[in-house]
Amino acid sequence: MPTPAPLTARLQRLFITGLLTLLPLWLTWVVVKFLFLMLGDLSRPLIEPVLQGVAALNPATLGWLADSWVLGAIALFATLIAILLVGWLTRRVVGQRLLRWFEALISRIPLASTIYGSARKLLDILQTKPDGTQRVVLIDFPHPEMKTLGFVTRVMREVGTGRELAAVYVPTTPNPTSGYLEIVPVEKMTPTDWTVDQAMSFIISGGAVAPDFIPFSPPPVK
């Protein structure tokens, strides 16, 4: 008859099992909470005074409208409706004219024009198919025996030698909206056949959503 494991060993195994079970749920909650709070905060300054005014008309019946969770839920719903409306308008002629007018207005504000223009170009680049190189690549970081995932945003040439250099945006996990920029020789990059959506799933999931096989070494120089 096998000797039962000590209590501390059993508790340790149970703790690790529970932690590994809850970790994906916690990661999902962190990402969803960040997204929902960010979206809800966009409409909250407009929704909150209206709901508080309605609740003040009849506190006994409508007082629940001033509760924090109600304000957050309605603000989030209003933001989602606004996003859908903007998407619908952008596909129409009138929406495209409004967008051009807004971009022309933003271009007159020095700091805002730089931020908006850079963000707009980055999103446009990620939505289009690159010329001459794969969009999703692996680069050495922090040393050649380790890789990180990045998106090629531009290919340039080195002064003097003419060597091809790639600007690679490296997003962070689990929030891909933050990251850093690397300039990498093209021959040092490891190309992949991943789409941007597949790469985003890999990043947000912390590597849990990934194919069974991935490249690791750069292709041989011809």
C-alpha positions in Angstrom: 0.0 0.0 0.0 1.6 3.3 -1.0 2.4 5.8 1.7 0.1 8.8 1.5 1.8 12.1 0.6 2.5 14.6 3.4 -0.2 17.1 4.0 2.0 20.0 2.9 2.7 18.3 -0.4 -0.9 17.6 -1.1 -1.8 21.2 -0.2 0.9 22.4 -2.5 -0.5 20.3 -5.4 -4.0 21.5 -4.7 -2.8 25.2 -4.6 -1.0 24.8 -8.0 -3.9 23.1 -9.6 -6.3 25.8 -8.4 -4.0 28.6 -9.4 -3.6 27.2 -12.9 -7.3 26.8 -13.2 -8.1 30.4 -12.1 -5.2 32.1 -13.9 -6.9 32.1 -17.4 -10.1 33.4 -15.7 -8.2 36.1 -14.0 -6.4 37.1 -17.2 -9.7 37.2 -19.1 -11.2 39.4 -16.3 -8.3 41.8 -16.3 -8.5 42.3 -20.1 -12.3 42.6 -20.2 -12.4 44.9 -17.2 -9.8 47.2 -18.7 -11.7 47.3 -22.0 -15.1 47.8 -20.4 -13.9 50.5 -17.9 -12.1 52.3 -20.7 -15.2 52.3 -23.0 -17.6 53.1 -20.2 -15.5 56.1 -19.1 -15.8 57.7 -22.5 -19.6 58.2 -22.2 -19.8 58.5 -18.4 -19.3 62.4 -18.3 -22.3 62.8 -20.6 -24.6 60.0 -19.2 -24.0 60.6 -15.5 -25.6 64.2 -15.3 -28.6 63.0 -17.3 -29.3 59.9 -15.1 -28.8 61.8 -11.9 -31.2 64.5 -13.1 -33.8 61.8 -13.9 -33.3 60.1 -10.6 -33.8 63.4 -8.7 -37.3 63.8 -10.2 -38.5 60.8 -8.3 -35.9 59.4 -5.9 -38.3 56.7 -4.5 -38.9 55.2 -8.0 -36.0 56.3 -10.1 -33.3 56.6 -7.5 -31.6 53.3 -8.7 -30.6 55.1 -11.9 -28.0 57.0 -9.9 -26.3 53.8 -8.6 -22.7 53.5 -9.7 -23.1 50.1 -11.4 -26.1 51.4 -13.4 -24.2 54.5 -14.5 -21.3 52.3 -15.6 -23.5 49.8 -17.5 -25.5 52.5 -19.3 -22.3 54.5 -20.1 -20.7 51.3 -21.6 -23.9 50.6 -23.6 -23.9 54.2 -24.9 -20.2 53.9 -25.9 -20.8 50.7 -27.8 -23.8 52.2 -29.6 -21.6 55.2 -30.5 -18.8 53.0 -31.8 -21.3 51.0 -34.0 -22.8 54.3 -35.2 -19.3 55.6 -36.2 -18.6 52.4 -38.0 -21.9 52.7 -39.9 -21.3 56.3 -40.8 -17.7 55.6 -41.9 -19.1 53.3 -44.6 -21.4 56.1 -45.9 -20.4 59.2 -47.9 -21.6 61.6 -45.2 -19.5 59.8 -42.6 -16.4 59.9 -44.7 -16.9 63.6 -45.2 -17.3 64.1 -41.4 -14.1 62.0 -40.8 -12.1 64.1 -43.3 -13.4 67.3 -41.6 -12.4 65.9 -38.2 -9.0 64.9 -39.4 -8.5 68.4 -40.9 -9.4 69.9 -37.6 -7.1 67.6 -35.7 -4.2 68.4 -38.1 -4.3 72.0 -36.9 -3.6 71.1 -33.3 0.2 70.4 -33.0 0.4 67.7 -30.4 -2.9 66.1 -31.2 -2.1 65.9 -34.9 1.1 64.0 -34.2 -0.6 61.5 -31.9 -3.6 61.0 -34.1 -1.6 60.8 -37.3 0.8 58.2 -35.9 -2.0 56.0 -34.4 -4.0 56.2 -37.6 -1.0 55.2 -39.7 -0.2 52.3 -37.4 -3.8 50.9 -37.5 -3.9 51.3 -41.3 -0.6 49.5 -41.7 -1.7 46.6 -39.5 -4.9 46.2 -41.6 -3.1 46.0 -44.9 -0.9 43.3 -46.4 2.8 44.3 -46.4 5.0 44.5 -49.5 8.2 42.5 -49.6 8.1 41.1 -46.0 5.8 39.3 -43.6 3.8 41.5 -41.2 4.2 39.3 -38.2 7.8 38.3 -37.3 9.9 37.1 -34.4 13.0 39.1 -33.4 15.8 38.4 -30.9 15.0 39.6 -27.4 16.7 40.0 -25.0 19.4 37.7 -26.6 19.6 35.4 -29.7 18.3 32.4 -27.8 15.0 34.1 -27.0 12.4 35.6 -29.3 9.5 38.1 -29.1 6.7 38.7 -31.4 6.4 41.9 -33.4 4.7 43.7 -36.3 6.7 45.1 -39.2 5.4 48.6 -39.8 8.1 49.9 -42.3 11.2 48.8 -44.1 14.0 51.3 -44.5 17.6 51.2 -45.7 20.8 51.9 -43.7 22.8 54.9 -44.8 26.0 54.0 -46.6 25.5 50.2 -46.9 21.9 50.1 -48.1 21.1 47.2 -45.8 17.4 46.7 -45.2 16.2 47.6 -41.8 12.7 47.0 -40.4 10.8 49.1 -37.9 9.1 46.5 -35.7 6.4 47.3 -33.2 6.5 44.9 -30.2 3.3 44.9 -28.1 3.1 43.8 -24.5 1.1 41.1 -22.9 -1.8 41.0 -22.1 -2.4 44.6 -23.2 -1.2 45.0 -26.8 -2.0 48.7 -27.0 1.3 49.4 -25.1 4.7 48.3 -26.4 8.0 49.6 -27.8 9.7 50.0 -31.1 12.8 48.1 -32.4 14.8 48.7 -35.6 16.0 45.3 -36.7 18.0 44.2 -39.8 15.6 42.3 -42.1 17.9 39.3 -42.3 17.8 39.0 -38.5 14.0 38.6 -38.4 12.2 35.3 -38.3 9.2 35.5 -40.6 5.9 33.8 -39.8 2.7 33.0 -41.7 0.5 34.3 -38.9 -2.2 36.9 -39.5 -2.5 39.9 -37.3 -5.5 38.4 -35.6 -3.6 35.2 -34.8 -0.7 37.2 -33.4 -3.1 39.3 -31.2 -4.7 36.2 -29.8 -1.2 34.9 -29.0 -0.2 38.1 -27.2 -3.5 38.6 -25.3 -3.6 35.0 -24.1 0.0 35.1 -22.9 1.0 32.4 -25.5 -1.8 30.0 -24.5 -3.5 30.4 -27.9 -0.8 29.4 -30.3 -0.1 26.8 -33.1 1.7 23.6 -32.3 4.7 24.5 -34.5 6.3 27.9 -35.0 9.5 29.0 -36.7 12.4 30.1 -34.5 15.6 30.6 -36.6 15.8 33.2 -39.3 15.9 31.8 -42.9 19.4 31.2 -44.3 20.9 34.1 -46.1 21.1 33.4 -49.9 
